[in-house]
């Protein structure tokens, strides 16, 4: 299957080690419930929705979500994360048809300046 378009954003854009940031994830996905009819054919569209999402930093999960089909198409999720060091945040998801994808974003905190006496 082709990769779906997905975006991971970190806000604010400038942050330091120890700051809490908002990590947002959006993916283009139909999120079909299995109860809607196709307008042209009249056939019921099969269920196709994201089931699990995992937010990880350098391979260590920090948030896991269980998602149901009632979420709208092209879903948007956000979590808070305390930045401890440079690295990479990865968001992995799997849908009910077994499609697996991931999207990553580098974490680049600014160094905190300490005053010299």
N, CA, C and O atoms as a MOPAC input file, in Angstrom:
PM7 MOZYME 1SCF
protein

 N      0.82400 1    -1.18600 1     0.00000 1
 C      0.00000 1     0.00000 1     0.00000 1
 C      0.87300 1     1.25500 1     0.00000 1
 O      1.96300 1     1.27400 1     0.57100 1
 N      0.37700 1     2.28000 1    -0.64000 1
 C      1.12300 1     3.54400 1    -0.70000 1
 C      1.12200 1     4.23200 1     0.65800 1
 O      0.19600 1     4.08300 1     1.45500 1
 N      2.17900 1     4.98600 1     0.89500 1
 C      2.26000 1     5.75200 1     2.13600 1
 C      1.20200 1     6.84800 1     2.11500 1
 O      0.97100 1     7.48800 1     1.08900 1
 N      0.57400 1     7.05000 1     3.24800 1
 C     -0.40400 1     8.12500 1     3.37500 1
 C      0.31200 1     9.40600 1     3.76100 1
 O      1.35900 1     9.37500 1     4.40800 1
 N     -0.25500 1    10.52300 1     3.36400 1
 C      0.31700 1    11.81300 1     3.73700 1
 C      0.04100 1    12.05700 1     5.21300 1
 O     -1.10100 1    11.97200 1     5.66400 1
 N      1.08500 1    12.35700 1     5.95200 1
 C      0.95500 1    12.61000 1     7.38900 1
 C      1.88900 1    13.75700 1     7.78100 1
 O      2.89600 1    14.01400 1     7.12200 1
 N      1.53000 1    14.43100 1     8.86000 1
 C      2.31900 1    15.56200 1     9.35000 1
 C      2.49200 1    15.42700 1    10.85500 1
 O      1.54100 1    15.10500 1    11.56700 1
 N      3.71200 1    15.67400 1    11.34200 1
 C      3.98400 1    15.78500 1    12.76900 1
 C      4.52900 1    17.19500 1    12.98700 1
 O      5.47900 1    17.60600 1    12.32100 1
 N      3.92400 1    17.93600 1    13.92300 1
 C      4.37400 1    19.29000 1    14.24100 1
 C      4.66600 1    19.39200 1    15.72800 1
 O      4.04700 1    18.71900 1    16.55100 1
 N      5.62400 1    20.25000 1    16.04900 1
 C      5.95200 1    20.53200 1    17.44300 1
 C      5.77700 1    22.02400 1    17.66300 1
 O      6.32300 1    22.83400 1    16.91400 1
 N      5.01400 1    22.39000 1    18.69200 1
 C      4.79400 1    23.80500 1    19.02400 1
 C      5.05900 1    24.02400 1    20.49600 1
 O      4.70600 1    23.16700 1    21.30600 1
 N      5.65600 1    25.11700 1    20.87100 1
 C      6.11200 1    26.19700 1    20.00700 1
 C      7.30800 1    25.76200 1    19.16700 1
 O      7.91300 1    24.72200 1    19.42400 1
 N      7.64000 1    26.56400 1    18.17000 1
 C      8.75600 1    26.21100 1    17.29000 1
 C     10.09100 1    26.29100 1    18.01300 1
 O     11.00300 1    25.52000 1    17.71500 1
 N     10.21600 1    27.21300 1    18.95800 1
 C     11.45400 1    27.35000 1    19.72500 1
 C     11.19400 1    26.90200 1    21.15600 1
 O     10.26100 1    27.37200 1    21.80700 1
 N     12.02700 1    25.99200 1    21.63500 1
 C     11.87000 1    25.44000 1    22.97600 1
 C     13.22700 1    25.01300 1    23.49200 1
 O     14.16600 1    24.82400 1    22.71900 1
 N     13.32400 1    24.86300 1    24.78800 1
 C     14.58300 1    24.46700 1    25.42700 1
 C     14.40600 1    23.12500 1    26.12000 1
 O     13.28300 1    22.65200 1    26.29600 1
 N     15.51400 1    22.51500 1    26.51000 1
 C     15.44600 1    21.27400 1    27.27600 1
 C     14.65800 1    21.54500 1    28.56100 1
 O     14.88000 1    22.55600 1    29.22700 1
 N     13.74900 1    20.65000 1    28.90200 1
 C     12.90900 1    20.80800 1    30.08200 1
 C     11.55900 1    21.43200 1    29.78600 1
 O     10.66300 1    21.38500 1    30.62900 1
 N     11.38800 1    22.02400 1    28.59200 1
 C     10.10300 1    22.62300 1    28.22100 1
 C      9.09300 1    21.54300 1    27.84400 1
 O      9.45700 1    20.45800 1    27.39300 1
 N      7.82500 1    21.86500 1    28.03900 1
 C      6.73700 1    20.99000 1    27.59500 1
 C      6.22100 1    21.54400 1    26.28300 1
 O      5.87200 1    22.72100 1    26.18900 1
 N      6.17500 1    20.68800 1    25.26600 1
 C      5.72100 1    21.08900 1    23.94000 1
 C      4.46300 1    20.30500 1    23.56000 1
 O      4.14200 1    19.27900 1    24.15900 1
 N      3.77300 1    20.81400 1    22.56000 1
 C      2.60400 1    20.13600 1    22.01700 1
 C      3.04700 1    19.40900 1    20.74400 1
 O      3.55500 1    20.03700 1    19.81600 1
 N      2.85900 1    18.10700 1    20.70200 1
 C      3.19300 1    17.30000 1    19.52900 1
 C      1.87700 1    16.95600 1    18.83500 1
 O      1.02300 1    16.28200 1    19.41100 1
 N      1.71900 1    17.42200 1    17.59600 1
 C      0.48000 1    17.19500 1    16.83800 1
 C      0.74200 1    16.25200 1    15.66900 1
 O      1.81000 1    16.27400 1    15.05700 1
 N     -0.25400 1    15.42800 1    15.37500 1
 C     -0.16400 1    14.44400 1    14.29700 1
 C     -1.45500 1    14.47100 1    13.50700 1
 O     -2.54100 1    14.37100 1    14.07800 1
 N     -1.34100 1    14.60800 1    12.18200 1
 C     -2.49600 1    14.56900 1    11.29600 1
 C     -2.17100 1    13.62100 1    10.15800 1
 O     -1.05800 1    13.63100 1     9.63200 1
 N     -3.14500 1    12.79800 1     9.77700 1
 C     -2.93300 1    11.84500 1     8.68400 1
 C     -4.16200 1    11.82300 1     7.78000 1
 O     -5.29500 1    11.89700 1     8.25600 1
 N     -3.92800 1    11.72100 1     6.47200 1
 C     -5.03900 1    11.58800 1     5.53500 1
 C     -5.47600 1    10.12700 1     5.55000 1
 O     -4.74900 1     9.24000 1     5.10300 1
 N     -6.66400 1     9.89900 1     6.06800 1
 C     -7.19800 1     8.53900 1     6.18000 1
 C     -8.72200 1     8.63100 1     6.10100 1
 O     -9.30000 1     9.55100 1     6.67900 1
 N     -9.39400 1     7.70500 1     5.40000 1
 C    -10.84800 1     7.82100 1     5.22500 1
 C    -11.67100 1     7.62000 1     6.49900 1
 O    -12.76100 1     8.18200 1     6.61400 1
 N    -11.18300 1     6.84300 1     7.44200 1
 C    -11.89200 1     6.59100 1     8.70200 1
 C    -13.35100 1     6.17900 1     8.46300 1
 O    -14.26900 1     6.74800 1     9.05400 1
 N    -13.55000 1     5.19500 1     7.59900 1
 C    -14.89900 1     4.69800 1     7.28700 1
 C    -15.42600 1     3.80700 1     8.40700 1
 O    -14.71000 1     2.94000 1     8.90800 1
 N    -16.67700 1     4.02300 1     8.79500 1
 C    -17.28100 1     3.27600 1     9.89600 1
 C    -17.81400 1     1.90700 1     9.48600 1
 O    -18.00200 1     1.03000 1    10.32900 1
 N    -18.05700 1     1.72800 1     8.18700 1
 C    -18.67100 1     0.47700 1     7.72600 1
 C    -20.18400 1     0.57500 1     7.71100 1
 O    -20.87100 1    -0.42900 1     7.52100 1
 N    -20.71300 1     1.78300 1     7.91200 1
 C    -22.17200 1     1.97000 1     7.91900 1
 C    -22.64500 1     2.96400 1     6.86000 1
 O    -23.85100 1     3.12300 1     6.67200 1
 N    -21.72600 1     3.63600 1     6.16300 1
 C    -22.10700 1     4.62500 1     5.14500 1
 C    -22.24400 1     3.95500 1     3.78100 1
 O    -21.55000 1     2.98600 1     3.47100 1
 N    -23.15700 1     4.49400 1     2.97500 1
 C    -23.34600 1     3.96800 1     1.62400 1
 C    -22.57400 1     4.80400 1     0.62100 1
 O    -22.44000 1     6.01900 1     0.77000 1
 N    -22.06900 1     4.12800 1    -0.40700 1
 C    -21.44700 1     4.81000 1    -1.52200 1
 C    -22.56100 1     5.47900 1    -2.31900 1
 O    -23.55500 1     4.82800 1    -2.64000 1
 N    -22.42200 1     6.76100 1    -2.64700 1
 C    -23.48100 1     7.51300 1    -3.32600 1
 C    -23.76000 1     6.99800 1    -4.72200 1
 O    -24.90600 1     7.03700 1    -5.17000 1
 N    -22.74200 1     6.51400 1    -5.42400 1
 C    -22.92600 1     6.05100 1    -6.79300 1
 C    -23.47700 1     4.63400 1    -6.86900 1
 O    -24.43300 1     4.38000 1    -7.60300 1
 N    -22.89200 1     3.71900 1    -6.12800 1
 C    -23.28300 1     2.30600 1    -6.24500 1
 C    -24.38400 1     1.90300 1    -5.26800 1
 O    -25.09100 1     0.92400 1    -5.50700 1
 N    -24.53600 1     2.64300 1    -4.17800 1
 C    -25.51900 1     2.27400 1    -3.15900 1
 C    -25.01300 1     1.18500 1    -2.22400 1
 O    -25.70600 1     0.80500 1    -1.28000 1
 N    -23.80500 1     0.68100 1    -2.48000 1
 C    -23.18900 1    -0.35200 1    -1.64100 1
 C    -22.67500 1     0.27200 1    -0.34200 1
 O    -22.29600 1     1.44300 1    -0.31500 1
 N    -22.66600 1    -0.50900 1     0.71500 1
 C    -22.10400 1    -0.03400 1     1.97700 1
 C    -20.58300 1    -0.06400 1     1.87300 1
 O    -19.99200 1    -1.06400 1     1.46600 1
 N    -19.95600 1     1.06800 1     2.25600 1
 C    -18.49600 1     1.15600 1     2.23300 1
 C    -17.94300 1     0.31500 1     3.37500 1
 O    -18.42300 1     0.41600 1     4.50400 1
 N    -16.93700 1    -0.51400 1     3.09500 1
 C    -16.37300 1    -1.34300 1     4.17400 1
 C    -15.65900 1    -0.49400 1     5.22600 1
 O    -15.13600 1     0.57900 1     4.92600 1
 N    -15.64700 1    -0.98500 1     6.44400 1
 C    -14.96800 1    -0.28300 1     7.53800 1
 C    -13.47400 1    -0.17600 1     7.22600 1
 O    -12.85000 1    -1.14100 1     6.78700 1
 N    -12.91500 1     1.00900 1     7.46000 1
 C    -11.48700 1     1.25400 1     7.25500 1
 C    -11.10600 1     2.42700 1     8.14300 1
 O    -11.36300 1     3.58100 1     7.80200 1
 N    -10.49500 1     2.13000 1     9.27800 1
 C    -10.19800 1     3.17400 1    10.25800 1
 C     -8.93200 1     2.83700 1    11.04200 1
 O     -8.54000 1     1.67500 1    11.14800 1
 N     -8.30700 1     3.86900 1    11.58400 1
 C     -7.11500 1     3.69500 1    12.40700 1
 C     -7.52700 1     3.10900 1    13.74500 1
 O     -8.51300 1     3.54100 1    14.34200 1
 N     -6.76300 1     2.11300 1    14.22100 1
 C     -7.06600 1     1.47900 1    15.50600 1
 C     -6.09800 1     1.88400 1    16.61400 1
 O     -6.52200 1     2.14200 1    17.74100 1
 N     -4.81700 1     1.94000 1    16.30800 1
 C     -3.80700 1     2.21000 1    17.33400 1
 C     -2.81200 1     3.25600 1    16.85300 1
 O     -2.37700 1     3.24100 1    15.70200 1
 N     -2.45600 1     4.17700 1    17.76900 1
 C     -1.44800 1     5.19300 1    17.49500 1
 C     -0.46100 1     5.17500 1    18.65200 1
 O     -0.86000 1     5.10000 1    19.81400 1
 N      0.83700 1     5.24400 1    18.33000 1
 C      1.87000 1     5.27800 1    19.35800 1
 C      2.82000 1     6.44200 1    19.08000 1
 O      3.37500 1     6.55200 1    17.98700 1
 N      2.99900 1     7.30500 1    20.07300 1
 C      3.97100 1     8.39500 1    20.02100 1
 C      5.20700 1     7.90200 1    20.76700 1
 O      5.10200 1     7.46200 1    21.91200 1
 N      6.39200 1     7.97100 1    20.12200 1
 C      7.62500 1     7.48300 1    20.73300 1
 C      8.72900 1     8.52700 1    20.60900 1
 O      8.74600 1     9.32700 1    19.67400 1
 N      9.64800 1     8.50300 1    21.57100 1
 C     10.86500 1     9.30700 1    21.47800 1
 C     12.03600 1     8.34400 1    21.44600 1
 O     12.24700 1     7.58800 1    22.39400 1
 N     12.79200 1     8.36500 1    20.37000 1
 C     13.93900 1     7.48000 1    20.19700 1
 C     13.57100 1     6.01400 1    20.47200 1
 O     14.33500 1     5.28700 1    21.10600 1
 N     12.39900 1     5.59000 1    19.99300 1
 C     11.97500 1     4.20300 1    20.11800 1
 C     11.26200 1     3.85100 1    21.41000 1
 O     10.74900 1     2.74100 1    21.54400 1
 N     11.21700 1     4.78200 1    22.37400 1
 C     10.53600 1     4.54300 1    23.65200 1
 C      9.15600 1     5.19900 1    23.62600 1
 O      9.06500 1     6.42600 1    23.57800 1
 N      8.08300 1     4.41100 1    23.65700 1
 C      6.73700 1     5.00000 1    23.62900 1
 C      6.47200 1     5.90000 1    24.84800 1
 O      6.81500 1     5.55700 1    25.97900 1
 N      5.85300 1     7.06000 1    24.58200 1
 C      5.43900 1     7.91600 1    25.68800 1
 C      3.93500 1     8.13400 1    25.70200 1
 O      3.40400 1     8.60600 1    26.70700 1
 N      3.22700 1     7.81000 1    24.62700 1
 C      1.76300 1     7.86300 1    24.59900 1
 C      1.25400 1     6.81500 1    23.62200 1
 O      1.75800 1     6.69600 1    22.50500 1
 N      0.25000 1     6.05600 1    24.05300 1
 C     -0.42600 1     5.10800 1    23.16300 1
 C     -1.90700 1     5.45300 1    23.16700 1
 O     -2.47400 1     5.78100 1    24.20900 1
 N     -2.53300 1     5.37700 1    21.99100 1
 C     -3.95400 1     5.68200 1    21.85800 1
 C     -4.67400 1     4.52900 1    21.17600 1
 O     -4.16200 1     3.92800 1    20.23100 1
 N     -5.85000 1     4.23400 1    21.66200 1
 C     -6.76200 1     3.28600 1    21.01500 1
 C     -7.82600 1     4.14800 1    20.35200 1
 O     -8.48100 1     4.94700 1    21.02200 1
 N     -8.00500 1     3.99500 1    19.04800 1
 C     -8.90400 1     4.85600 1    18.28500 1
 C    -10.04400 1     4.01300 1    17.71400 1
 O     -9.85000 1     2.84600 1    17.37200 1
 N    -11.22100 1     4.60400 1    17.61400 1
 C    -12.38800 1     3.91200 1    17.05500 1
 C    -12.79600 1     4.55600 1    15.75300 1
 O    -12.35200 1     5.65400 1    15.42000 1
 N    -13.64200 1     3.86500 1    15.02200 1
 C    -14.06500 1     4.30600 1    13.70000 1
 C    -14.89700 1     5.57700 1    13.70700 1
 O    -15.09400 1     6.17200 1    12.64700 1
 N    -15.39000 1     6.01400 1    14.84300 1
 C    -16.24700 1     7.20000 1    14.87800 1
 C    -15.47500 1     8.51400 1    14.76200 1
 O    -16.09300 1     9.57400 1    14.67400 1
 N    -14.15000 1     8.47300 1    14.75900 1
 C    -13.33200 1     9.66700 1    14.55300 1
 C    -13.48300 1    10.09400 1    13.09500 1
 O    -13.59600 1     9.24100 1    12.21400 1
 N    -13.48700 1    11.39400 1    12.82800 1
 C    -13.69700 1    11.90400 1    11.47200 1
 C    -12.55100 1    11.55800 1    10.52200 1
 O    -11.46400 1    11.16500 1    10.94600 1
 N    -12.82400 1    11.71300 1     9.23700 1
 C    -11.79200 1    11.49500 1     8.21400 1
 C    -10.63600 1    12.45400 1     8.44200 1
 O    -10.82300 1    13.54100 1     8.98900 1
 N     -9.44600 1    12.05200 1     8.02500 1
 C     -8.22300 1    12.84600 1     8.17600 1
 C     -8.05600 1    13.31100 1     9.62600 1
 O     -8.03500 1    14.51300 1     9.89100 1
 N     -7.93800 1    12.37100 1    10.55800 1
 C     -7.92400 1    12.71900 1    11.98300 1
 C     -6.67900 1    13.49500 1    12.42000 1
 O     -5.61200 1    13.41500 1    11.81100 1
 N     -6.86800 1    14.24300 1    13.50000 1
 C     -5.83500 1    15.09200 1    14.10400 1
 C     -5.73300 1    14.72300 1    15.57700 1
 O     -6.74600 1    14.66200 1    16.27400 1
 N     -4.51700 1    14.47800 1    16.05200 1
 C     -4.28400 1    14.12100 1    17.44500 1
 C     -3.15600 1    14.98500 1    17.98600 1
 O     -2.24000 1    15.34000 1    17.24300 1
 N     -3.20700 1    15.32800 1    19.27100 1
 C     -2.08100 1    16.05200 1    19.86300 1
 C     -1.88800 1    15.60400 1    21.30600 1
 O     -2.83600 1    15.24700 1    22.00500 1
 N     -0.62500 1    15.63600 1    21.72500 1
 C     -0.23600 1    15.26100 1    23.08200 1
 C      0.82700 1    16.24100 1    23.55600 1
 O      1.42700 1    16.95700 1    22.75400 1
 N      1.05500 1    16.26800 1    24.85400 1
 C      2.12200 1    17.08600 1    25.40400 1
 C      3.31900 1    16.19900 1    25.70400 1
 O      3.17300 1    15.03100 1    26.06400 1
 N      4.51600 1    16.77900 1    25.54900 1
 C      5.73900 1    16.01800 1    25.77400 1
 C      6.78900 1    16.92600 1    26.39300 1
 O      6.98800 1    18.05100 1    25.93300 1
 N      7.45600 1    16.44800 1    27.42500 1
 C      8.53100 1    17.20000 1    28.05900 1
 C      9.84400 1    16.85900 1    27.34700 1
 O     10.28700 1    15.71100 1    27.35000 1
 N     10.44800 1    17.86900 1    26.74600 1
 C     11.67900 1    17.69100 1    25.98400 1
 C     12.85800 1    17.58200 1    26.94300 1
 O     13.12900 1    18.50600 1    27.70900 1
 N     13.55500 1    16.45800 1    26.90000 1
 C     14.71700 1    16.24600 1    27.76300 1
 C     16.03400 1    16.40700 1    27.00900 1
 O     17.03700 1    16.83200 1    27.58200 1
 N     16.02600 1    16.06000 1    25.70400 1
 C     17.25900 1    16.11500 1    24.91500 1
 C     16.91200 1    16.05500 1    23.43400 1
 O     15.75400 1    15.87900 1    23.05700 1
 N     17.95100 1    16.20500 1    22.59300 1
 C     17.76800 1    16.07800 1    21.14800 1
 C     17.41100 1    14.64000 1    20.81200 1
 O     17.80200 1    13.71100 1    21.51900 1
 N     16.67700 1    14.46500 1    19.74400 1
 C     16.32000 1    13.12500 1    19.30300 1
 C     15.25300 1    13.18100 1    18.23000 1
 O     15.16700 1    14.14600 1    17.47200 1
 N     14.44300 1    12.14000 1    18.17300 1
 C     13.41100 1    12.06000 1    17.15000 1
 C     12.12100 1    11.51100 1    17.75500 1
 O     12.12500 1    10.48600 1    18.43500 1
 N     11.02000 1    12.21200 1    17.49500 1
 C      9.69300 1    11.72500 1    17.87500 1
 C      9.10300 1    11.03500 1    16.66100 1
 O      9.10200 1    11.58700 1    15.56100 1
 N      8.60300 1     9.83400 1    16.86400 1
 C      7.97600 1     9.06700 1    15.79600 1
 C      6.54500 1     8.73500 1    16.19900 1
 O      6.27500 1     8.34900 1    17.33600 1
 N      5.63300 1     8.89400 1    15.24000 1
 C      4.23800 1     8.51200 1    15.44700 1
 C      3.95300 1     7.34400 1    14.51200 1
 O      4.04800 1     7.47300 1    13.29200 1
 N      3.60100 1     6.19700 1    15.10400 1
 C      3.25700 1     4.99400 1    14.34100 1
 C      1.76700 1     4.74200 1    14.46800 1
 O      1.17700 1     4.98000 1    15.52200 1
 N      1.15400 1     4.25500 1    13.38100 1
 C     -0.25200 1     3.86300 1    13.48600 1
 C     -0.50600 1     2.60700 1    12.68100 1
 O      0.22400 1     2.27800 1    11.74600 1
 N     -1.56000 1     1.91700 1    13.07200 1
 C     -2.02200 1     0.73200 1    12.34200 1
 C     -3.54000 1     0.83500 1    12.23500 1
 O     -4.21300 1     1.24200 1    13.18300 1
 N     -4.07800 1     0.45900 1    11.06000 1
 C     -5.52600 1     0.50200 1    10.91700 1
 C     -6.12300 1    -0.90500 1    10.93200 1
 O     -5.39900 1    -1.89700 1    11.00700 1
 N     -7.44400 1    -0.97600 1    10.86100 1
 C     -8.13600 1    -2.25600 1    10.98500 1
 C     -7.88600 1    -3.20000 1     9.81100 1
 O     -8.23600 1    -4.37800 1     9.89300 1
 N     -7.29100 1    -2.71400 1     8.72500 1
 C     -6.96900 1    -3.57300 1     7.58300 1
 C     -5.49300 1    -3.97100 1     7.58000 1
 O     -5.01100 1    -4.59100 1     6.63200 1
 N     -4.77600 1    -3.60800 1     8.65500 1
 C     -3.37800 1    -3.99900 1     8.78800 1
 C     -2.37600 1    -3.02300 1     8.19900 1
 O     -1.17400 1    -3.28800 1     8.21400 1
 N     -2.84800 1    -1.90300 1     7.68300 1
 C     -1.93900 1    -0.89900 1     7.12600 1
 C     -1.15600 1    -0.25000 1     8.26500 1
 O     -1.73600 1     0.22100 1     9.24400 1
 N      0.17700 1    -0.23400 1     8.12100 1
 C      1.04600 1     0.36200 1     9.13500 1
 C      1.84600 1     1.48400 1     8.49100 1
 O      2.36700 1     1.32400 1     7.38700 1
 N      1.94300 1     2.60900 1     9.17000 1
 C      2.74900 1     3.72500 1     8.68800 1
 C      3.32300 1     4.46600 1     9.87500 1
 O      2.89000 1     4.28200 1    11.01300 1
 N      4.30600 1     5.30700 1     9.59200 1
 C      4.86700 1     6.13900 1    10.65100 1
 C      5.36900 1     7.44300 1    10.05600 1
 O      5.62900 1     7.54300 1     8.85700 1
 N      5.49600 1     8.42500 1    10.91000 1
 C      6.01100 1     9.74000 1    10.53200 1
 C      6.85100 1    10.24200 1    11.68800 1
 O      6.48600 1    10.06000 1    12.84900 1
 N      7.98700 1    10.87900 1    11.37600 1
 C      8.90600 1    11.33100 1    12.42000 1
 C      9.19100 1    12.81900 1    12.30600 1
 O      9.00200 1    13.43300 1    11.25600 1
 N      9.65100 1    13.38000 1    13.41900 1
 C     10.05300 1    14.78600 1    13.48700 1
 C     11.22700 1    14.87600 1    14.44700 1
 O     11.18200 1    14.31500 1    15.54200 1
 N     12.29300 1    15.59000 1    14.03600 1
 C     13.45200 1    15.77000 1    14.90500 1
 C     13.11400 1    16.75200 1    16.02000 1
 O     12.40400 1    17.73600 1    15.81200 1
 N     13.63400 1    16.46300 1    17.19800 1
 C     13.49500 1    17.33500 1    18.36100 1
 C     14.83500 1    18.03200 1    18.53400 1
 O     15.86300 1    17.38500 1    18.73600 1
 N     14.81300 1    19.36000 1    18.45400 1
 C     16.05600 1    20.13700 1    18.53600 1
 C     15.90600 1    21.25300 1    19.57200 1
 O     15.69200 1    22.40700 1    19.19800 1
 N     16.01400 1    20.93400 1    20.85900 1
 C     15.88600 1    21.98200 1    21.87600 1
 C     17.10700 1    22.90700 1    21.88700 1
 O     18.22700 1    22.49500 1    21.58900 1
 N     16.85200 1    24.16500 1    22.24000 1
 C     17.95800 1    25.11700 1    22.39500 1
 C     18.62900 1    24.84700 1    23.72900 1
 O     17.98800 1    24.38200 1    24.67100 1
 N     19.91700 1    25.14000 1    23.80600 1
 C     20.63700 1    24.99000 1    25.07400 1
 C     20.26800 1    26.15400 1    25.97300 1
 O     20.19100 1    27.29900 1    25.52600 1
 N     20.04100 1    25.85600 1    27.23700 1
 C     19.71300 1    26.89300 1    28.22500 1
 C     21.01200 1    27.54100 1    28.67900 1
 O     21.94400 1    26.85500 1    29.09800 1
 N     21.07100 1    28.87900 1    28.59100 1
 C     22.26200 1    29.62500 1    29.00400 1
 C     22.29600 1    29.75200 1    30.52100 1
 O     21.29500 1    30.10600 1    31.14400 1
 N     23.43200 1    29.46700 1    31.10200 1
 C     23.58400 1    29.63800 1    32.55100 1
 C     24.42400 1    30.89000 1    32.78300 1
 O     25.37200 1    31.16500 1    32.04700 1
 N     24.06000 1    31.63600 1    33.81300 1
 C     24.79200 1    32.87000 1    34.13200 1
 C     26.09400 1    32.53700 1    34.81200 1
 O     26.15400 1    31.64800 1    35.66000 1
 N     27.14800 1    33.25800 1    34.43600 1
 C     28.46000 1    33.06600 1    35.06800 1
 C     28.60400 1    34.08500 1    36.19100 1
 O     28.23500 1    35.24900 1    36.04000 1
 N     29.13600 1    33.63900 1    37.29900 1
 C     29.29200 1    34.52400 1    38.45400 1
 C     30.54600 1    35.34800 1    38.35800 1
 O     30.82900 1    36.14700 1    39.25000 1

